[in-house]
């Protein structure tokens, strides 16, 4: 403080004390804002340049279960500070010994090219006698034949009586995926798989198809995609019904840019995924023009069971009744502590405890439901009790608006839903299944950038549902589309379940 400032200080001790306290409060608020800004900068740097992994060192979990076995649950908070952690060490990675080149798949078509020694050189240099073949040396090279379009002519033979010249009979026209249109099932399957499975925009597909000898336009491909989506809508509706009958649903959403006609700009729409990850899983996508709660409320109308999601406020109305039970995601909670770790090393303690929950889940993987439930109630429940003690010990020592304070607040406000997985073995510790399922949209929008309109968003949701469900059930999407686009119009409605991706392989092998 400069001399001029000191001379301006009041002489009254009470006034001086009040001024100093006021200055101290202002400094505390300013320091808190500086810490928050530093935290935001660190998160931005990590998002831009760092790894997206939230992996915690294996040493963080070491000793958790020994502590639980040796101490009573009410013996006080479990202190996990930075100095308690083992020194990070580089784990030795043993490289597998190379076994040489792998054999090429035997099912690949093969072509032999014979290379002969010139006829004039097949004489022995010593005696001049003709040389005879004594063996062969075979080497392989891999060639790729460019994609070539072909036209399939469907010739229908006509029959008639040459005597009376009446009653002409013609073979029936084969079923087409799109009535009165030329594209066959394999072409349509390729276009859909390229765009929604491999994230290849239609304008790039036009270039590739033209190189293959097929003159087409982006408008034609858009029309084909729309027809395919409408043809598969009954299967989407059937999948939706199956998901709504399950005891639990994972859900997540992701934004997408949508063209706003007449305004020269885009607005934000949403793709939602509703996933049942049990036996024969299905991932059903839904599109909404915004992120309002009307979308989930409409889709989940009449549903009874568990709903595992993030803490989106739009779900609160669904949980208000007794039909839908909220299940929170520990991966979301862990992410907040991982972000707080950049500015407060105390977050390591909670990260260590959350890692212990995942260790218990790994112990129960592949076990009977009764065994998983017992592990959760005996081990996971004890870890949850330690978490409460850990948070209570820091509630008054951490600023509420600090990153760690916000992480603790998030955990406490969602505590009941975060504990739900202990009640039922079918529940998961996190919502990663839905986050992984919705990733296809996030990858796609980096390439095709935006959706043309709301109707296109609805059609895209149908096609994303089909392809995602195929991948979940180990079915090749292209093979599925090429077959089902023909079957869907002639398949008996009483056996519609056979066309679901989960049942398609079995139904096709039975038919053949």
ZIZIDA-V295014 format. One record per residue. N is the residue number from 1. PSI is psi in radians with two decimals (NA if undefined). NEAR is the number of other C-alpha atoms within 10 Angstrom. D_CENTER is the distance of its C-alpha to the mean C-alpha in whole Angstrom. Layout:
[[N/PSI/NEAR/D_CENTER] [N/PSI/NEAR/D_CENTER]]
//
This chain:
[[1/2.33/5/57] [2/2.82/6/60] [3/-0.68/7/64] [4/-0.66/8/64] [5/-0.65/8/61] [6/-0.71/9/63] [7/-0.41/9/66] [8/-0.09/8/64] [9/2.50/12/63] [10/2.63/12/64] [11/-0.45/9/67] [12/2.13/8/66] [13/-0.64/10/64] [14/-0.76/10/63] [15/-0.70/12/62] [16/-0.74/13/61] [17/-0.74/12/58] [18/-0.70/11/57] [19/-0.70/14/56] [20/-0.70/12/55] [21/-0.71/12/52] [22/-0.74/12/51] [23/-0.69/12/50] [24/-0.70/12/49] [25/-0.73/12/46] [26/-0.69/12/46] [27/-0.69/12/45] [28/-0.75/12/42] [29/-0.72/12/40] [30/-0.73/12/40] [31/-0.65/12/39] [32/-0.74/15/36] [33/-0.66/14/35] [34/-0.74/12/36] [35/-0.71/15/33] [36/-0.72/16/31] [37/-0.70/12/31] [38/-0.71/14/31] [39/-0.75/20/28] [40/-0.69/15/26] [41/-0.75/12/27] [42/-0.72/17/26] [43/-0.70/16/22] [44/-0.71/12/23] [45/-0.73/11/24] [46/-0.70/14/21] [47/-0.64/11/19] [48/-0.71/10/21] [49/-0.37/9/22] [50/-3.11/11/20] [51/2.54/9/18] [52/-0.10/9/14] [53/2.49/7/15] [54/0.52/12/16] [55/2.39/10/18] [56/2.47/14/21] [57/2.51/15/24] [58/-0.47/11/25] [59/-0.34/13/29] [60/-0.49/22/27] [61/-0.33/20/27] [62/2.27/15/30] [63/-0.16/12/33] [64/-0.84/15/31] [65/-0.51/16/32] [66/-0.67/9/35] [67/-0.76/12/36] [68/-0.61/15/35] [69/-0.50/12/37] [70/-0.25/8/40] [71/2.63/12/40] [72/2.76/10/40] [73/-0.46/16/38] [74/0.41/9/40] [75/0.11/9/41] [76/2.93/12/40] [77/2.50/17/37] [78/1.98/18/35] [79/2.19/14/36] [80/1.72/19/33] [81/3.01/12/34] [82/-0.66/12/34] [83/-0.27/7/37] [84/-0.23/10/36] [85/2.55/16/33] [86/2.67/12/34] [87/2.30/8/34] [88/2.41/10/31] [89/2.58/8/32] [90/2.15/6/30] [91/2.36/6/29] [92/2.22/6/31] [93/2.01/6/28] [94/2.12/6/30] [95/2.38/6/30] [96/2.42/6/30] [97/2.33/6/33] [98/2.33/7/33] [99/0.37/6/34] [100/-2.98/6/35] [101/2.47/6/34] [102/2.58/7/32] [103/2.47/7/33] [104/2.57/10/32] [105/2.34/7/31] [106/-0.40/7/34] [107/-0.17/6/32] [108/2.39/8/32] [109/2.50/6/35] [110/2.57/9/38] [111/2.25/6/41] [112/2.28/7/44] [113/2.02/6/46] [114/2.21/7/49] [115/2.00/6/51] [116/2.60/7/54] [117/2.35/7/57] [118/2.45/7/59] [119/-0.59/9/62] [120/-0.17/7/65] [121/0.15/10/63] [122/0.76/15/63] [123/2.51/13/67] [124/2.35/11/67] [125/-0.40/10/69] [126/-1.01/6/71] [127/-0.20/7/73] [128/0.06/9/72] [129/2.67/10/71] [130/2.47/12/68] [131/2.55/12/64] [132/2.59/9/63] [133/2.34/6/59] [134/0.01/5/58] [135/-3.00/6/54] [136/2.62/7/51] [137/2.17/4/48] [138/2.21/7/45] [139/2.64/5/42] [140/2.51/9/39] [141/2.64/5/37] [142/2.19/8/34] [143/2.59/6/34] [144/2.11/5/31] [145/2.19/6/33] [146/2.63/8/32] [147/2.36/11/30] [148/2.24/11/33] [149/2.55/14/33] [150/2.74/9/36] [151/2.23/9/38] [152/2.04/8/38] [153/2.11/6/41] [154/1.79/8/42] [155/2.06/8/45] [156/2.05/12/47] [157/2.37/9/50] [158/2.50/9/53] [159/2.48/12/56] [160/2.75/12/59] [161/2.11/10/62] [162/-0.27/8/65] [163/-1.06/6/68] [164/-0.23/7/67] [165/0.68/8/64] [166/2.94/10/62] [167/0.89/9/59] [168/2.31/10/56] [169/2.36/12/53] [170/2.46/11/50] [171/2.53/10/47] [172/2.57/8/44] [173/2.28/9/42] [174/2.66/9/38] [175/2.36/13/35] [176/2.53/16/33] [177/-0.65/24/30] [178/2.07/17/31] [179/2.39/9/35] [180/0.53/7/37] [181/2.73/9/35] [182/-0.54/12/35] [183/2.31/16/31] [184/3.08/17/31] [185/-0.67/20/28] [186/-0.64/15/27] [187/-0.78/17/27] [188/-0.71/22/25] [189/-0.66/22/22] [190/-0.78/17/22] [191/-0.78/23/22] [192/-0.76/27/19] [193/-0.68/21/17] [194/-0.75/17/18] [195/-0.87/21/17] [196/-0.25/23/13] [197/-0.58/21/12] [198/0.11/14/14] [199/0.68/19/14] [200/1.98/17/18] [201/2.74/18/20] [202/-0.58/21/23] [203/-0.53/13/25] [204/-0.61/13/24] [205/-0.65/19/24] [206/-0.77/20/28] [207/-0.75/15/29] [208/-0.72/13/28] [209/-0.62/18/29] [210/-0.64/14/33] [211/-0.50/14/33] [212/0.00/14/33] [213/0.20/12/36] [214/1.83/15/34] [215/2.10/11/35] [216/3.00/13/33] [217/2.88/15/31] [218/-0.59/15/28] [219/-0.71/11/30] [220/-0.78/12/30] [221/-0.67/19/26] [222/-0.75/13/25] [223/-0.72/10/28] [224/-0.77/19/26] [225/-0.72/21/23] [226/-0.73/18/24] [227/-0.71/17/26] [228/-0.75/21/24] [229/-0.76/22/21] [230/-0.57/15/25] [231/-0.54/19/25] [232/-0.02/19/22] [233/-0.74/17/22] [234/-0.63/14/24] [235/-0.67/22/21] [236/-0.77/24/19] [237/-0.68/12/22] [238/-0.73/14/22] [239/-0.70/22/18] [240/-0.77/21/18] [241/-0.67/13/22] [242/-0.75/15/20] [243/-0.71/22/17] [244/-0.22/20/20] [245/-0.13/14/22] [246/2.82/16/20] [247/-0.39/16/21] [248/2.65/26/18] [249/2.32/27/15] [250/2.43/27/12] [251/2.61/25/11] [252/2.89/22/10] [253/2.82/22/11] [254/2.50/16/11] [255/2.76/19/14] [256/2.51/23/15] [257/2.38/18/19] [258/2.30/21/21] [259/2.40/17/25] [260/1.68/15/27] [261/2.39/10/30] [262/-0.23/6/34] [263/-0.18/8/33] [264/0.44/7/31] [265/-3.14/10/28] [266/2.78/16/25] [267/3.10/15/23] [268/2.11/17/20] [269/-3.07/21/18] [270/2.43/20/15] [271/2.27/25/12] [272/2.50/24/12] [273/2.41/26/10] [274/2.02/29/12] [275/2.33/29/11] [276/2.06/23/13] [277/0.41/20/12] [278/-2.67/12/16] [279/2.42/8/18] [280/1.10/13/17] [281/2.69/20/14] [282/2.46/28/13] [283/1.95/29/10] [284/2.14/28/13] [285/2.59/26/12] [286/2.55/22/15] [287/2.41/24/16] [288/2.56/20/19] [289/-0.25/20/21] [290/-3.09/15/21] [291/0.47/19/19] [292/2.86/13/22] [293/-0.16/16/22] [294/-0.60/14/23] [295/-1.01/19/20] [296/-0.64/19/19] [297/-0.70/15/22] [298/-0.78/9/23] [299/-0.72/14/20] [300/0.28/18/21] [301/2.17/11/24] [302/-0.04/11/26] [303/2.48/20/23] [304/2.11/17/25] [305/-2.86/16/23] [306/2.49/20/20] [307/1.98/25/17] [308/2.14/29/15] [309/-3.11/24/14] [310/-3.06/22/15] [311/0.71/18/18] [312/2.23/10/18] [313/-0.39/10/22] [314/-0.32/15/21] [315/-0.23/19/21] [316/-0.65/12/24] [317/-0.53/12/26] [318/-0.60/20/24] [319/-0.19/15/25] [320/-0.61/11/28] [321/-2.94/9/29] [322/0.05/9/29] [323/-0.72/13/27] [324/2.21/21/24] [325/2.25/18/23] [326/2.33/23/21] [327/2.11/29/19] [328/3.06/26/18] [329/2.12/23/15] [330/-0.39/22/17] [331/-0.65/15/14] [332/-0.75/19/15] [333/-0.76/22/18] [334/-0.66/22/18] [335/-0.64/15/17] [336/-0.68/20/20] [337/-0.59/26/22] [338/-0.67/23/21] [339/-0.63/20/22] [340/-0.37/23/25] [341/-0.42/17/26] [342/-0.48/17/27] [343/-0.16/17/30] [344/1.91/16/30] [345/-0.19/15/31] [346/-0.43/18/31] [347/-0.34/25/27] [348/-0.64/20/27] [349/-0.82/22/29] [350/-0.65/23/26] [351/-0.63/24/23] [352/-0.73/22/26] [353/-0.69/23/26] [354/-0.68/23/22] [355/-0.60/21/22] [356/-0.62/22/24] [357/-0.71/20/22] [358/-0.52/16/20] [359/-0.73/16/23] [360/-0.73/18/24] [361/-0.66/18/20] [362/-0.62/12/21] [363/-0.58/13/24] [364/-0.04/19/23] [365/2.26/12/21] [366/-0.07/10/22] [367/2.93/11/25] [368/2.66/10/27] [369/-0.66/14/25] [370/-0.68/11/29] [371/-0.76/15/28] [372/-0.75/21/25] [373/-0.69/20/27] [374/-0.74/14/30] [375/-0.72/18/28] [376/-0.75/22/26] [377/-0.49/16/29] [378/-0.66/12/31] [379/-0.91/19/29] [380/-0.69/24/26] [381/-0.66/15/29] [382/-0.69/17/31] [383/-0.71/22/28] [384/-0.66/19/28] [385/-0.70/13/32] [386/-0.58/22/32] [387/-0.75/19/29] [388/-0.76/15/31] [389/-0.69/18/34] [390/-0.77/20/32] [391/-0.69/19/31] [392/-0.61/14/35] [393/-0.34/15/37] [394/0.03/15/35] [395/-0.72/15/35] [396/-0.08/10/38] [397/-0.06/9/38] [398/2.32/17/35] [399/2.31/13/35] [400/-0.60/14/33] [401/-0.02/13/31] [402/2.80/18/31] [403/-0.73/25/27] [404/-0.64/26/28] [405/-0.71/22/30] [406/-0.62/17/27] [407/-0.75/23/24] [408/-0.73/24/27] [409/-0.73/16/28] [410/-0.76/15/24] [411/-0.77/23/24] [412/-0.69/15/27] [413/-0.42/11/27] [414/0.37/17/24] [415/-0.76/15/25] [416/-0.77/13/26] [417/-0.54/19/22] [418/-0.42/21/21] [419/-0.07/17/24] [420/-0.52/19/23] [421/-0.33/23/21] [422/-0.33/22/25] [423/-0.49/11/26] [424/2.25/14/24] [425/-0.27/17/23] [426/-0.25/16/20] [427/2.69/21/18] [428/2.77/21/16] [429/-0.52/20/16] [430/3.12/23/13] [431/0.48/23/10] [432/-0.50/18/8] [433/-0.76/16/7] [434/-0.67/23/6] [435/-0.67/18/5] [436/-0.65/10/2] [437/-0.64/26/3] [438/-0.09/25/4] [439/-0.46/12/4] [440/-0.60/17/6] [441/-0.74/21/9] [442/-0.67/15/9] [443/-0.67/15/10] [444/-0.73/19/12] [445/-0.30/16/14] [446/-0.34/11/15] [447/-0.89/13/17] [448/-0.07/16/18] [449/-0.83/14/18] [450/2.90/18/19] [451/2.46/21/19] [452/-0.72/14/23] [453/3.13/16/24] [454/-0.61/16/23] [455/-0.69/13/23] [456/-0.60/16/21] [457/-0.70/22/18] [458/-0.72/21/19] [459/-0.69/21/19] [460/-0.64/24/16] [461/-0.68/24/14] [462/-0.83/24/16] [463/-0.65/27/15] [464/-0.66/29/12] [465/-0.79/26/12] [466/-0.86/27/14] [467/-0.71/24/12] [468/-0.70/23/9] [469/-0.60/24/12] [470/-0.81/24/14] [471/-0.67/18/11] [472/-0.49/16/11] [473/0.23/17/15] [474/0.50/11/15] [475/2.35/18/17] [476/2.06/14/17] [477/-0.67/20/16] [478/-0.79/22/20] [479/-0.70/15/22] [480/-0.87/20/21] [481/-0.76/25/21] [482/-0.52/18/25] [483/-0.80/16/26] [484/-0.54/24/25] [485/-0.42/22/26] [486/-0.72/18/29] [487/-0.57/15/29] [488/-0.50/17/28] [489/-0.29/14/31] [490/-0.14/10/33] [491/2.40/13/31] [492/2.36/11/33] [493/-0.46/10/32] [494/-0.31/7/33] [495/0.57/9/30] [496/-0.49/14/27] [497/-0.42/17/25] [498/-0.38/17/26] [499/-0.06/21/24] [500/2.50/21/20] [501/-0.58/29/18] [502/-0.46/22/18] [503/-0.13/15/22] [504/-0.78/19/23] [505/-0.80/17/23] [506/-0.70/12/26] [507/-0.70/15/28] [508/-0.77/14/28] [509/-0.57/8/30] [510/-0.68/8/32] [511/-0.70/6/33] [512/NA/5/34]]
//
